[in-house]
Amino acid sequence: MLKKYVYVLSARQNTNKSNVYFGFYGDIMEEKTRQELIQELNKLKKAQARIKRKFTFMLSIIAMLVLITATLAWFTLSNFAAVNDINLKISTAPELYLDIENHGSDVSLYKKVLTNDMINTYLRSVNAPVIADQILDPVTSSNGISFASQSGASRNANDTSFMEFKVWFIATADMWVHLSGQTVQVEGNDATTACTTTETGVKADVVRAVRVSFEDNGTAAIWEPNKGSAVAGQSTFDVGTSFVNDTRIFHVDKLTPKQITVRIWAEGEDPECINNVQDSNVSFEMLFGGTDENNMSVE
């Protein structure tokens, strides 16, 4: 039985058939030929669906790669330690003194230089690893007080995470305390503020991945050595040879001791905090100086 149909087939590549059509076909066809065309159209639809699925899969892969790229700031290798060799040198400029113990208002009992041995005495008193045994695995903090891992889990101090110790400061005059990038003589030795390493090549970038915070009554100032772009919502500062409001760390009143909590960590969100800087060393030299309300040095 014959019937009239009008069909459009954009492309058909089965050249083994006698009926191959391109463009417009509008003649009388056998019912069998009509069914073949319908089958071809169905094949095209299935092929189109497969292409769509592949495209969707590729988009998923691209999205995953973007996500991985965004999180490369964190270490991805677990068979190496993070920053595992830390050195500290802490000094004070004129009229400012410090110690790990509170000696009240007797300035003569405080020090001008805080040594590693003194800091280790504090660390032992709180059952924490001494400086030589401290390991900085990446954590992140927006305020320099509370810390979390990459997964968002809370991290504790001195527990293969971030280093924490407390220092008492006292001054012979009211002053704002800053970290100073100037070089001055303290007890016969040069003192300044710097973050350095003996590493070379890409591992030397560890000095760009660390942070130090100074907490005073629930508020912390964050020192970012070799400061780059802001990460993790942090407000940070770097040192210079002059003092401004943004470099103020805390205020001390004359002959009134103040305890400051110091925390040191490898900032997981920093672009330099990657596998390349694992198993590295870092040294912190800190020189604390005082200024008046006009940011002029107290001498």
BALOBA-1460 file (C-alpha; in Angstrom, 3 decimals):
// residues 299
<rec num="1" residu="m" x="0.000" y="0.000" z="0.000"/>
<rec num="2" residu="l" x="1.354" y="3.435" z="-1.001"/>
<rec num="3" residu="k" x="1.072" y="6.637" z="1.019"/>
<rec num="4" residu="k" x="2.290" y="10.206" z="0.443"/>
<rec num="5" residu="y" x="4.828" y="11.727" z="2.842"/>
<rec num="6" residu="v" x="7.123" y="14.720" z="2.945"/>
<rec num="7" residu="y" x="10.404" y="14.291" z="4.866"/>
<rec num="8" residu="v" x="13.533" y="16.314" z="5.519"/>
<rec num="9" residu="l" x="16.737" y="14.500" z="6.415"/>
<rec num="10" residu="s" x="19.754" y="16.725" z="6.888"/>
<rec num="11" residu="a" x="22.379" y="14.024" z="6.525"/>
<rec num="12" residu="r" x="22.494" y="10.317" z="6.160"/>
<rec num="13" residu="q" x="25.762" y="8.451" z="5.841"/>
<rec num="14" residu="n" x="24.636" y="4.876" z="5.348"/>
<rec num="15" residu="t" x="25.706" y="4.481" z="1.728"/>
<rec num="16" residu="n" x="24.982" y="0.746" z="1.696"/>
<rec num="17" residu="k" x="21.293" y="1.509" z="1.241"/>
<rec num="18" residu="s" x="19.850" y="2.323" z="-2.148"/>
<rec num="19" residu="n" x="17.805" y="5.184" z="-0.748"/>
<rec num="20" residu="v" x="20.214" y="8.004" z="0.349"/>
<rec num="21" residu="y" x="18.674" y="11.462" z="0.714"/>
<rec num="22" residu="f" x="20.077" y="14.976" z="1.365"/>
<rec num="23" residu="g" x="17.959" y="18.068" z="1.710"/>
<rec num="24" residu="f" x="14.315" y="17.913" z="0.757"/>
<rec num="25" residu="y" x="12.573" y="14.758" z="-0.323"/>
<rec num="26" residu="g" x="8.919" y="14.932" z="-1.102"/>
<rec num="27" residu="d" x="7.879" y="12.046" z="-3.249"/>
<rec num="28" residu="i" x="5.764" y="8.965" z="-2.753"/>
<rec num="29" residu="m" x="7.616" y="6.322" z="-0.707"/>
<rec num="30" residu="e" x="7.003" y="2.815" z="0.390"/>
<rec num="31" residu="e" x="6.064" y="2.349" z="4.032"/>
<rec num="32" residu="k" x="9.308" y="0.363" z="4.470"/>
<rec num="33" residu="t" x="11.414" y="3.330" z="3.316"/>
<rec num="34" residu="r" x="9.546" y="5.587" z="5.757"/>
<rec num="35" residu="q" x="10.413" y="3.291" z="8.672"/>
<rec num="36" residu="e" x="14.078" y="3.318" z="7.690"/>
<rec num="37" residu="l" x="14.087" y="7.111" z="7.759"/>
<rec num="38" residu="i" x="12.473" y="7.123" z="11.187"/>
<rec num="39" residu="q" x="15.143" y="4.699" z="12.423"/>
<rec num="40" residu="e" x="17.863" y="6.987" z="11.062"/>
<rec num="41" residu="l" x="16.324" y="9.972" z="12.819"/>
<rec num="42" residu="n" x="16.204" y="8.019" z="16.073"/>
<rec num="43" residu="k" x="19.897" y="7.117" z="15.678"/>
<rec num="44" residu="l" x="20.740" y="10.783" z="15.214"/>
<rec num="45" residu="k" x="18.805" y="11.686" z="18.363"/>
<rec num="46" residu="k" x="20.658" y="9.003" z="20.364"/>
<rec num="47" residu="a" x="24.010" y="10.208" z="19.036"/>
<rec num="48" residu="q" x="23.043" y="13.764" z="19.998"/>
<rec num="49" residu="a" x="22.158" y="12.581" z="23.527"/>
<rec num="50" residu="r" x="25.537" y="10.829" z="23.843"/>
<rec num="51" residu="i" x="27.346" y="14.005" z="22.784"/>
<rec num="52" residu="k" x="25.370" y="15.984" z="25.360"/>
<rec num="53" residu="r" x="26.308" y="13.517" z="28.117"/>
<rec num="54" residu="k" x="29.983" y="13.698" z="27.150"/>
<rec num="55" residu="f" x="29.847" y="17.488" z="27.150"/>
<rec num="56" residu="t" x="28.243" y="17.504" z="30.596"/>
<rec num="57" residu="f" x="30.931" y="15.113" z="31.835"/>
<rec num="58" residu="m" x="33.666" y="17.361" z="30.463"/>
<rec num="59" residu="l" x="32.115" y="20.361" z="32.218"/>
<rec num="60" residu="s" x="32.174" y="18.384" z="35.472"/>
<rec num="61" residu="i" x="35.869" y="17.575" z="34.963"/>
<rec num="62" residu="i" x="36.638" y="21.245" z="34.259"/>
<rec num="63" residu="a" x="34.739" y="22.311" z="37.393"/>
<rec num="64" residu="m" x="36.688" y="19.767" z="39.429"/>
<rec num="65" residu="l" x="39.993" y="21.037" z="38.038"/>
<rec num="66" residu="v" x="39.017" y="24.598" z="38.937"/>
<rec num="67" residu="l" x="38.223" y="23.476" z="42.484"/>
<rec num="68" residu="i" x="41.535" y="21.623" z="42.786"/>
<rec num="69" residu="t" x="43.430" y="24.649" z="41.448"/>
<rec num="70" residu="a" x="41.697" y="26.886" z="43.979"/>
<rec num="71" residu="t" x="42.856" y="24.695" z="46.881"/>
<rec num="72" residu="l" x="46.463" y="24.099" z="45.784"/>
<rec num="73" residu="a" x="47.606" y="26.608" z="48.400"/>
<rec num="74" residu="w" x="47.393" y="23.785" z="50.948"/>
<rec num="75" residu="f" x="49.951" y="20.990" z="51.190"/>
<rec num="76" residu="t" x="48.793" y="17.865" z="49.378"/>
<rec num="77" residu="l" x="51.624" y="15.561" z="50.442"/>
<rec num="78" residu="s" x="51.529" y="13.945" z="53.872"/>
<rec num="79" residu="n" x="54.867" y="12.095" z="53.846"/>
<rec num="80" residu="f" x="56.886" y="15.213" z="54.687"/>
<rec num="81" residu="a" x="56.765" y="17.508" z="57.674"/>
<rec num="82" residu="a" x="55.755" y="21.097" z="57.151"/>
<rec num="83" residu="v" x="57.945" y="23.840" z="58.643"/>
<rec num="84" residu="n" x="59.974" y="21.857" z="61.149"/>
<rec num="85" residu="d" x="62.993" y="24.004" z="62.006"/>
<rec num="86" residu="i" x="62.109" y="27.284" z="63.729"/>
<rec num="87" residu="n" x="64.444" y="29.863" z="65.237"/>
<rec num="88" residu="l" x="63.452" y="32.934" z="67.253"/>
<rec num="89" residu="k" x="65.240" y="36.100" z="68.348"/>
<rec num="90" residu="i" x="63.184" y="38.708" z="70.175"/>
<rec num="91" residu="s" x="64.532" y="42.087" z="71.319"/>
<rec num="92" residu="t" x="63.225" y="45.453" z="72.494"/>
<rec num="93" residu="a" x="64.215" y="49.021" z="71.702"/>
<rec num="94" residu="p" x="64.808" y="51.706" z="74.409"/>
<rec num="95" residu="e" x="62.322" y="52.073" z="77.274"/>
<rec num="96" residu="l" x="60.664" y="48.707" z="76.566"/>
<rec num="97" residu="y" x="61.363" y="45.404" z="78.330"/>
<rec num="98" residu="l" x="60.000" y="41.862" z="78.289"/>
<rec num="99" residu="d" x="60.058" y="38.442" z="79.935"/>
<rec num="100" residu="i" x="58.037" y="35.238" z="80.064"/>
<rec num="101" residu="e" x="57.273" y="35.947" z="83.716"/>
<rec num="102" residu="n" x="55.379" y="38.797" z="85.308"/>
<rec num="103" residu="h" x="57.731" y="40.676" z="87.667"/>
<rec num="104" residu="g" x="55.259" y="43.413" z="88.492"/>
<rec num="105" residu="s" x="56.456" y="46.985" z="88.051"/>
<rec num="106" residu="d" x="60.127" y="46.231" z="88.820"/>
<rec num="107" residu="v" x="61.663" y="46.976" z="85.413"/>
<rec num="108" residu="s" x="65.093" y="45.771" z="86.542"/>
<rec num="109" residu="l" x="63.835" y="42.170" z="86.581"/>
<rec num="110" residu="y" x="62.799" y="42.204" z="82.916"/>
<rec num="111" residu="k" x="65.000" y="41.548" z="79.897"/>
<rec num="112" residu="k" x="65.944" y="43.307" z="76.658"/>
<rec num="113" residu="v" x="66.337" y="40.036" z="74.733"/>
<rec num="114" residu="l" x="64.148" y="36.951" z="74.921"/>
<rec num="115" residu="t" x="66.155" y="33.818" z="74.135"/>
<rec num="116" residu="n" x="64.998" y="30.436" z="72.851"/>
<rec num="117" residu="d" x="65.799" y="28.938" z="76.240"/>
<rec num="118" residu="m" x="63.414" y="31.383" z="77.931"/>
<rec num="119" residu="i" x="60.643" y="30.577" z="75.452"/>
<rec num="120" residu="n" x="61.310" y="26.861" z="75.908"/>
<rec num="121" residu="t" x="60.876" y="27.306" z="79.657"/>
<rec num="122" residu="y" x="57.394" y="28.675" z="79.007"/>
<rec num="123" residu="l" x="56.561" y="25.905" z="76.511"/>
<rec num="124" residu="r" x="57.578" y="23.224" z="78.988"/>
<rec num="125" residu="s" x="55.405" y="24.855" z="81.656"/>
<rec num="126" residu="v" x="52.327" y="24.270" z="79.482"/>
<rec num="127" residu="n" x="53.447" y="20.776" z="78.404"/>
<rec num="128" residu="a" x="54.128" y="21.916" z="74.852"/>
<rec num="129" residu="p" x="56.995" y="20.863" z="72.560"/>
<rec num="130" residu="v" x="60.082" y="23.054" z="72.774"/>
<rec num="131" residu="i" x="61.004" y="25.195" z="69.778"/>
<rec num="132" residu="a" x="63.267" y="22.536" z="68.248"/>
<rec num="133" residu="d" x="60.368" y="20.064" z="68.264"/>
<rec num="134" residu="q" x="57.698" y="22.407" z="66.975"/>
<rec num="135" residu="i" x="56.112" y="21.575" z="63.590"/>
<rec num="136" residu="l" x="53.968" y="24.011" z="61.651"/>
<rec num="137" residu="d" x="51.444" y="22.142" z="59.543"/>
<rec num="138" residu="p" x="49.202" y="24.489" z="57.536"/>
<rec num="139" residu="v" x="46.241" y="26.036" z="59.319"/>
<rec num="140" residu="t" x="44.235" y="29.128" z="58.549"/>
<rec num="141" residu="s" x="42.985" y="32.015" z="60.654"/>
<rec num="142" residu="s" x="41.183" y="35.215" z="59.785"/>
<rec num="143" residu="n" x="41.849" y="36.859" z="63.163"/>
<rec num="144" residu="g" x="45.144" y="35.364" z="64.387"/>
<rec num="145" residu="i" x="43.388" y="33.863" z="67.415"/>
<rec num="146" residu="s" x="41.307" y="30.856" z="66.329"/>
<rec num="147" residu="f" x="42.653" y="28.358" z="63.814"/>
<rec num="148" residu="a" x="41.255" y="25.668" z="61.548"/>
<rec num="149" residu="s" x="42.524" y="22.974" z="59.207"/>
<rec num="150" residu="q" x="41.669" y="22.833" z="55.514"/>
<rec num="151" residu="s" x="38.569" y="20.791" z="56.366"/>
<rec num="152" residu="g" x="37.425" y="23.456" z="58.833"/>
<rec num="153" residu="a" x="38.240" y="21.444" z="61.957"/>
<rec num="154" residu="s" x="39.440" y="23.509" z="64.909"/>
<rec num="155" residu="r" x="43.166" y="23.178" z="65.695"/>
<rec num="156" residu="n" x="44.884" y="23.497" z="69.060"/>
<rec num="157" residu="a" x="48.141" y="25.316" z="69.769"/>
<rec num="158" residu="n" x="51.516" y="23.534" z="69.852"/>
<rec num="159" residu="d" x="50.013" y="20.348" z="68.432"/>
<rec num="160" residu="t" x="51.595" y="19.980" z="64.965"/>
<rec num="161" residu="s" x="49.615" y="23.048" z="63.980"/>
<rec num="162" residu="f" x="50.660" y="26.503" z="65.170"/>
<rec num="163" residu="m" x="53.113" y="27.623" z="67.816"/>
<rec num="164" residu="e" x="51.889" y="29.695" z="70.760"/>
<rec num="165" residu="f" x="53.643" y="31.322" z="73.716"/>
<rec num="166" residu="k" x="53.034" y="34.302" z="76.007"/>
<rec num="167" residu="v" x="55.289" y="37.258" z="76.756"/>
<rec num="168" residu="w" x="55.063" y="40.003" z="79.374"/>
<rec num="169" residu="f" x="55.959" y="43.549" z="78.291"/>
<rec num="170" residu="i" x="56.620" y="46.600" z="80.440"/>
<rec num="171" residu="a" x="57.665" y="50.144" z="79.510"/>
<rec num="172" residu="t" x="59.054" y="53.147" z="81.337"/>
<rec num="173" residu="a" x="56.585" y="55.414" z="79.500"/>
<rec num="174" residu="d" x="53.157" y="55.145" z="77.919"/>
<rec num="175" residu="m" x="53.653" y="53.886" z="74.380"/>
<rec num="176" residu="w" x="52.290" y="52.154" z="71.322"/>
<rec num="177" residu="v" x="54.337" y="49.070" z="70.534"/>
<rec num="178" residu="h" x="55.331" y="48.280" z="66.928"/>
<rec num="179" residu="l" x="57.576" y="45.806" z="65.182"/>
<rec num="180" residu="s" x="60.525" y="47.790" z="63.900"/>
<rec num="181" residu="g" x="62.369" y="47.264" z="60.625"/>
<rec num="182" residu="q" x="65.161" y="49.518" z="61.797"/>
<rec num="183" residu="t" x="68.479" y="48.023" z="62.855"/>
<rec num="184" residu="v" x="69.576" y="49.036" z="66.351"/>
<rec num="185" residu="q" x="72.089" y="47.839" z="68.911"/>
<rec num="186" residu="v" x="70.598" y="45.768" z="71.737"/>
<rec num="187" residu="e" x="73.060" y="44.475" z="74.315"/>
<rec num="188" residu="g" x="75.927" y="44.882" z="71.853"/>
<rec num="189" residu="n" x="74.283" y="43.054" z="68.940"/>
<rec num="190" residu="d" x="72.347" y="44.210" z="65.886"/>
<rec num="191" residu="a" x="68.611" y="43.734" z="66.229"/>
<rec num="192" residu="t" x="65.822" y="44.181" z="63.688"/>
<rec num="193" residu="t" x="62.646" y="42.500" z="62.431"/>
<rec num="194" residu="a" x="62.934" y="39.926" z="59.677"/>
<rec num="195" residu="c" x="61.766" y="36.508" z="58.541"/>
<rec num="196" residu="t" x="64.518" y="34.497" z="56.866"/>
<rec num="197" residu="t" x="65.446" y="30.983" z="55.797"/>
<rec num="198" residu="t" x="68.561" y="29.127" z="54.729"/>
<rec num="199" residu="e" x="66.546" y="27.275" z="52.100"/>
<rec num="200" residu="t" x="67.229" y="27.945" z="48.426"/>
<rec num="201" residu="g" x="65.188" y="27.733" z="45.242"/>
<rec num="202" residu="v" x="61.423" y="27.316" z="45.566"/>
<rec num="203" residu="k" x="61.702" y="26.236" z="49.217"/>
<rec num="204" residu="a" x="62.868" y="29.751" z="50.060"/>
<rec num="205" residu="d" x="59.278" y="30.907" z="49.480"/>
<rec num="206" residu="v" x="58.446" y="29.589" z="52.950"/>
<rec num="207" residu="v" x="59.149" y="33.117" z="54.248"/>
<rec num="208" residu="r" x="56.070" y="34.285" z="52.296"/>
<rec num="209" residu="a" x="53.760" y="31.604" z="53.663"/>
<rec num="210" residu="v" x="54.054" y="32.231" z="57.418"/>
<rec num="211" residu="r" x="52.280" y="34.608" z="59.792"/>
<rec num="212" residu="v" x="52.804" y="35.881" z="63.347"/>
<rec num="213" residu="s" x="49.996" y="37.326" z="65.451"/>
<rec num="214" residu="f" x="50.091" y="39.289" z="68.693"/>
<rec num="215" residu="e" x="46.916" y="39.047" z="70.763"/>
<rec num="216" residu="d" x="46.028" y="41.698" z="73.310"/>
<rec num="217" residu="n" x="42.766" y="41.112" z="75.213"/>
<rec num="218" residu="g" x="40.887" y="39.374" z="72.407"/>
<rec num="219" residu="t" x="42.238" y="41.423" z="69.501"/>
<rec num="220" residu="a" x="45.259" y="40.446" z="67.428"/>
<rec num="221" residu="a" x="47.545" y="42.217" z="64.984"/>
<rec num="222" residu="i" x="48.935" y="39.932" z="62.265"/>
<rec num="223" residu="w" x="52.431" y="40.352" z="60.867"/>
<rec num="224" residu="e" x="52.752" y="39.009" z="57.327"/>
<rec num="225" residu="p" x="56.431" y="38.925" z="56.353"/>
<rec num="226" residu="n" x="56.959" y="39.882" z="52.692"/>
<rec num="227" residu="k" x="53.304" y="40.811" z="52.505"/>
<rec num="228" residu="g" x="51.355" y="39.824" z="49.401"/>
<rec num="229" residu="s" x="47.653" y="39.777" z="48.518"/>
<rec num="230" residu="a" x="45.246" y="39.424" z="51.426"/>
<rec num="231" residu="v" x="43.961" y="35.890" z="52.108"/>
<rec num="232" residu="a" x="41.480" y="34.258" z="54.467"/>
<rec num="233" residu="g" x="39.892" y="37.614" z="55.271"/>
<rec num="234" residu="q" x="43.029" y="38.681" z="57.131"/>
<rec num="235" residu="s" x="44.053" y="42.248" z="57.845"/>
<rec num="236" residu="t" x="47.852" y="42.135" z="58.017"/>
<rec num="237" residu="f" x="50.853" y="44.446" z="58.118"/>
<rec num="238" residu="d" x="54.524" y="44.248" z="57.228"/>
<rec num="239" residu="v" x="57.347" y="46.143" z="58.856"/>
<rec num="240" residu="g" x="59.237" y="49.173" z="57.622"/>
<rec num="241" residu="t" x="61.689" y="51.709" z="58.944"/>
<rec num="242" residu="s" x="58.940" y="54.144" z="59.947"/>
<rec num="243" residu="f" x="55.905" y="53.791" z="62.200"/>
<rec num="244" residu="v" x="52.265" y="54.425" z="61.272"/>
<rec num="245" residu="n" x="48.926" y="53.649" z="62.876"/>
<rec num="246" residu="d" x="48.554" y="50.447" z="60.832"/>
<rec num="247" residu="t" x="51.725" y="48.990" z="62.341"/>
<rec num="248" residu="r" x="50.627" y="49.443" z="65.952"/>
<rec num="249" residu="i" x="50.446" y="46.086" z="67.725"/>
<rec num="250" residu="f" x="49.310" y="46.997" z="71.237"/>
<rec num="251" residu="h" x="49.506" y="49.752" z="73.847"/>
<rec num="252" residu="v" x="51.269" y="49.632" z="77.212"/>
<rec num="253" residu="d" x="50.865" y="52.026" z="80.098"/>
<rec num="254" residu="k" x="53.876" y="53.204" z="82.056"/>
<rec num="255" residu="l" x="55.177" y="50.559" z="84.504"/>
<rec num="256" residu="t" x="52.101" y="48.377" z="83.946"/>
<rec num="257" residu="p" x="52.948" y="44.857" z="82.757"/>
<rec num="258" residu="k" x="50.914" y="43.508" z="79.850"/>
<rec num="259" residu="q" x="50.789" y="39.910" z="78.662"/>
<rec num="260" residu="i" x="50.706" y="39.319" z="74.907"/>
<rec num="261" residu="t" x="50.018" y="35.965" z="73.233"/>
<rec num="262" residu="v" x="52.291" y="35.291" z="70.255"/>
<rec num="263" residu="r" x="51.226" y="32.759" z="67.615"/>
<rec num="264" residu="i" x="53.237" y="31.568" z="64.617"/>
<rec num="265" residu="w" x="51.750" y="29.532" z="61.782"/>
<rec num="266" residu="a" x="51.975" y="28.473" z="58.153"/>
<rec num="267" residu="e" x="48.956" y="30.048" z="56.464"/>
<rec num="268" residu="g" x="47.273" y="27.328" z="54.415"/>
<rec num="269" residu="e" x="45.385" y="29.822" z="52.243"/>
<rec num="270" residu="d" x="48.554" y="31.629" z="51.200"/>
<rec num="271" residu="p" x="49.490" y="30.935" z="47.540"/>
<rec num="272" residu="e" x="53.050" y="30.134" z="48.638"/>
<rec num="273" residu="c" x="51.929" y="27.478" z="51.131"/>
<rec num="274" residu="i" x="52.366" y="24.562" z="48.728"/>
<rec num="275" residu="n" x="54.284" y="21.288" z="48.617"/>
<rec num="276" residu="n" x="57.432" y="23.087" z="47.449"/>
<rec num="277" residu="v" x="58.015" y="24.652" z="50.882"/>
<rec num="278" residu="q" x="57.514" y="21.507" z="52.942"/>
<rec num="279" residu="d" x="60.259" y="20.237" z="55.224"/>
<rec num="280" residu="s" x="61.819" y="23.698" z="55.439"/>
<rec num="281" residu="n" x="63.279" y="25.999" z="58.099"/>
<rec num="282" residu="v" x="62.389" y="29.543" z="59.028"/>
<rec num="283" residu="s" x="63.831" y="32.122" z="61.426"/>
<rec num="284" residu="f" x="61.996" y="35.038" z="63.004"/>
<rec num="285" residu="e" x="63.806" y="38.060" z="64.339"/>
<rec num="286" residu="m" x="61.536" y="40.549" z="66.086"/>
<rec num="287" residu="l" x="62.486" y="43.986" z="67.363"/>
<rec num="288" residu="f" x="59.761" y="45.709" z="69.382"/>
<rec num="289" residu="g" x="59.882" y="49.484" z="69.548"/>
<rec num="290" residu="g" x="57.675" y="52.110" z="71.160"/>
<rec num="291" residu="t" x="56.108" y="55.343" z="69.886"/>
<rec num="292" residu="d" x="54.008" y="58.124" z="71.292"/>
<rec num="293" residu="e" x="50.534" y="59.078" z="70.031"/>
<rec num="294" residu="n" x="52.148" y="60.769" z="67.007"/>
<rec num="295" residu="n" x="54.081" y="57.612" z="66.108"/>
<rec num="296" residu="m" x="57.376" y="59.235" z="67.072"/>
<rec num="297" residu="s" x="59.931" y="56.843" z="68.605"/>
<rec num="298" residu="v" x="60.223" y="56.821" z="72.358"/>
<rec num="299" residu="e" x="63.914" y="57.199" z="73.208"/>
